[in-house]
Amino acid sequence: MTAQQQLIFQDSSVLQDFMLSALLDDSPLTPTADFAAWFASRADAHPFQVSRVPFAELTGWRFDPTTGNLGHESGRFFTIGGLDVRTDRTWISHWRQPIIVQPEIGVLGILAKKFDGILHFLMQAKMEPGNVNTVQLSPTVQATRSNYMGVHKGAEIRYLEHFAPGRHSRVLVDALQSEQGAWFLHKRNRNMVVETDEDVMVEKDFCWLTLGQIRGLLRIEHLVNMDARTVLSCIPVAVSAGSHSAQGKSAASGEFPLSVLRSAQGEGGARHSISEVLSWLTELRARRELIAERIPLTEVRHGGWQRSATAISHESGRYFEVVAVDVQAGSREIASWRQPLVAPRETGLLALIARTVDGTLHILVQARADAGSLNGAEIAPTVHCQPANYRDVPPEHRPHFLDYVEEAEPHTIRYDVMQSEEGGRFLHAVNRYLVIEAGEDFPLDVPEEYCWVTVYQLTSLLAHSNYLNVELRSLLACTQSIW
Amino acid sequence: MTAQQQLIFQDSSVLQDFMLSALLDDSPLTPTADFAAWFASRADAHPFQVSRVPFAELTGWRFDPTTGNLGHESGRFFTIGGLDVRTDRTWISHWRQPIIVQPEIGVLGILAKKFDGILHFLMQAKMEPGNVNTVQLSPTVQATRSNYMGVHKGAEIRYLEHFAPGRHSRVLVDALQSEQGAWFLHKRNRNMVVETDEDVMVEKDFCWLTLGQIRGLLRIEHLVNMDARTVLSCIPVAVSAGSHSAQGKSAASGEFPLSVLRSAQGEGGARHSISEVLSWLTELRARRELIAERIPLTEVRHGGWQRSATAISHESGRYFEVVAVDVQAGSREIASWRQPLVAPRETGLLALIARTVDGTLHILVQARADAGSLNGAEIAPTVHCQPANYRDVPPEHRPHFLDYVEEAEPHTIRYDVMQSEEGGRFLHAVNRYLVIEAGEDFPLDVPEEYCWVTVYQLTSLLAHSNYLNVELRSLLACTQSIW
C-alpha cells in the first residue's frame, strides 16, 4: 500500500481483492462463453410491452389542479414539477423547464462474495420500461426509498437485507452520488458494494461475475445499465505494479501502457495536486451563479413549454419531452403499471479527451453545473451535450472541444460505444460514449472551467459525494474496460 | 509526513508552517501584551449604534405583495422566505418556519504571510450589527458575492484581490462549508487561507497574529467571530511528535496528554476507520427523511408564526424572531444601513463530550439534519440545541446527553465560553460552547445517530464540503485553544 492508495481505502486487502477480480475475465460460476445465452434466456423469460399512452390514461397519476405538477396519487415515487433557472452564462442565461423531483435517496447496491478467494459480483438481468432493448445488466439491488419502505405494495426486493443496517457484510464502497442534473432536481442515490460471507441463494435473474468479466461487458452497447456503471465507477481501477507481483500475475502489467499505470497509481505524476484540483472546483462553484427555483409546472409555459394530450415538450423541438407509458411486464416488483418518463429528443455525446503529460496519462474534465445540481458545479466529461441542440448556435457558444471530438481521427479513438441512461425514469435516453487519446500536440492550456487530472485523482474523489457527475462516473466505468 | 497527514495536504511544508505558528503565542508584529489595548482602540474608533425599527421603516426592503417574502429592492443580499419541513422524526415531524435564503457563495478568507519564517494571519477588528459587543476579531475578508460583485456600491473590500482568480498566492485552505441550517437555506461560504509573499499594507483595523496567539484569544468570550472560527477550524491541529523535534520545540509535546496527541495524529488508534465513519454518515443521510420545500413567507402563519409591526415570531415564544434594525456605523463598506436580522429567543448550547478510548482521545458526534441543510445530515456536536425549547418536553424526546452535559462535574469541563454566531445575519445569537472530558466509565455504546471519532478524522474531513456543520467546526476551533 502506498500512501496514495490509503486515500481511498484504509484496508489494503480491499484493493487487492478488487484487483484480483479485475484480472480474471472468466469464472467457473458463470463462464464467459455462456453469458450471452444466459442473458438472452432471461430476456426471453420476461415478455413485456411498453407503449405510450395519453396523460388522461395515466392511471394512478394526476396533474395537481393548482400547480399543474404531475404526481402519483400516493404522494410517493416522483413528481414532475417546474424549475426556473438563472445563471451568469452568456448564452441562454435564464430558462424554465420541467424537472423530476424525487427528494429521497435510493440504494444502488452490488453484492459481492468470494469464491475460491476471488470476489464475484451478483448482477441482475433487469427490465426497465425506458430501455431501448428491454433487459440490461443491473446492480443486485436498485431500490428507491419508496421501494424499500414498501410503498410499491409489490414483492419485496431481493437481497435488500444485505444493504440494510445490522447487515453482516463488509462495506467496500458507500457514497451518495448525484444523478442527471439536467433532468433531476438534487437527485442522489447511495452507491454501495458490500461483501458477504453468508450463503447466497442465486435467483433466476441473477449471476455471479468477476470484475474482469463485467469490464469486458462494458464494451458491448446497451448491456451494462447506468445504475451498474455508476456503482462500478466507484471501484478503484486498482492497477499497481506492486500488487501485480504480489498476485503472481505480472503478465497483466504488460497489458497497460506505462502512462496509464502512472495515472492510476497515485499523485506522483499529476499536473496538479489534489488540493489544487479541489481549489479549482471550489473556485468555479463559488464564482459561477446558478439560481434554480421550483415553480409550478404550469409556469414552464412561459419558457416555451407546451402540454398536449400526450407530451409536455418545448416549442423549439429541442431538449426533452415528458410522456406517459403503459408497462406490461413480468420481472419487476409488480406486474404492470403506468408512469411518466422523460424522453430526450436527441442522442447525447459524452466524451473524454485524454493525453499523456510528462509520462502520465491525464484526462481533461470540466466543472459543469446543471439546472438540478445540488452542490453547484460537478466534475464532468470533456464534452457533455446533445450536439443537435447546438446545430445553429454561433461558434463562440458551442461547447469547447465538441468539434475536435466529432472530427477525431479514428486511430485516436479508444472507446466508442452507445450506452443507455436510467430506464426507470428516461425513455430511450441514449448517449454516445467516446474516449479519445489525443497526441502530445494537444494543447495543455485549456479554458478556466477545464482541468487536466489523473485517473487516480478522479477515483480518490469518488469516496465522497457530488464531485463527479453521473455522466463522468459512467464514462469512467467504461474506461475501465480499456485501460 | 506520515501517510495519514497526506490525506489533508500533499505539501508537508504547509503542515509544518501551521504547526510552527501554533507553537508561538507571541509575536513582535503584534505583541500579545499589546493586543487588548489595540483591540479596544479599534472598537473605540468605530462609534456605531444599532436599534430596532418597525418593518415599515426598513428602507430599501419590502414584503413581496404576493408571497410576503421580505427582500431587498435590488433583488440582491438575502430574502426571508418560508420553508415547509417534513421529517421521519417522532417528535415534531412536520413544521413551517421563516428561513434566510441567500443562494450565493461568499468568501471567508484569512490572508497569511511569513515573517522571519513564521506564518502570521491578518485578522480584522470588524463591527457587525448583530454582535452583542460591537466589534469582534474577524477574517481578513468577509465578502458576500453581492459584496465582491459590487452591489453594495460602497467602498471596495480590502485585500479581496488575494482571494480572487489570478492571485499570486499559495492556497493553504479552500473548501465550501455550510452555515446554520436551522436559519439558512442551503447556505455555504468558501473558507480560505491563502499565503502571499508580496508586501502587504496593514490597514488600521488589521493586525498580524500567529496561530498560537489566535488560539489563545479563543479562550475569551465573544472575541473571535464565527466567520474566523470556521476558517480556523479548517487548519489542521498539526500536533505531531516528529514535527516537534524537527522544530526543536519538544517542550510543547509535554503540554499535550498522550491521548490527545494520538487523536490528532492519524488513524492508528481510531475506534472506527474513516471509511466506517463515512458509511455511518451515508447510512443516516440515506435513511432519514428530511423534505424541505420553499413556501411563501405568508404561509408560515399556518405553522404558528405571526407578523407584527416589528417582528415575525412564533406563538409559542420559542425558536427565533425576524426583526429589523437600523445601523449607524463607520467600519463597514458603507456607513449606515437598515436590514432584517434573525434573533434567537434563547441562548444555545453546543457541547462536545470527549473520552479516551484505548489510549486515544475520541469525540462523540452526531449526524444531524437541520431544515436548511443542503446535503441532509452533517456531523454535529454531541449536544446542539436551545435547551429552553425542551423545558417541558417529555424525557424521551429531549436531546441525548443534554442532561449529562448540563450536570457535568466541574473537574471534567475543559472549555466553557460564550461565543457569538454571525453578526451580519443574527441578532445577539449566543451559544455556550462546552467541552467535557468524560471518564472511561462513560458508555461507549451510543444511539445509532452518534459516533466516536478522533480529532484527526474530523480534521481530514474538513478538506471537503458539508461534512461538519458550522457549530461543530466552530467548537473544534475552540478546542484548538485547549489541546
Interface residues (C-beta under 8 A of the other chain):
Chain A: A3 Q4 Q6 L7 F9 Q10 D11 P103 E104 I105 V107 R145 P165 V171 D174 A175 L176 R190 E267 S273 I274 S275 E276 L278 S279 T282 E283 R285 A286 R287 E289 I291 E293 R294 L374 N375 G376 E448 A463 H464 S465 N466
Chain B: A3 Q4 Q6 L7 F9 Q10 D11 P103 E104 I105 V107 R145 P165 V171 D174 A175 L176 R190 E267 S273 I274 S275 E276 L278 S279 T282 E283 R285 A286 R287 E289 I291 E293 R294 L374 N375 G376 E448 A463 H464 S465 N466
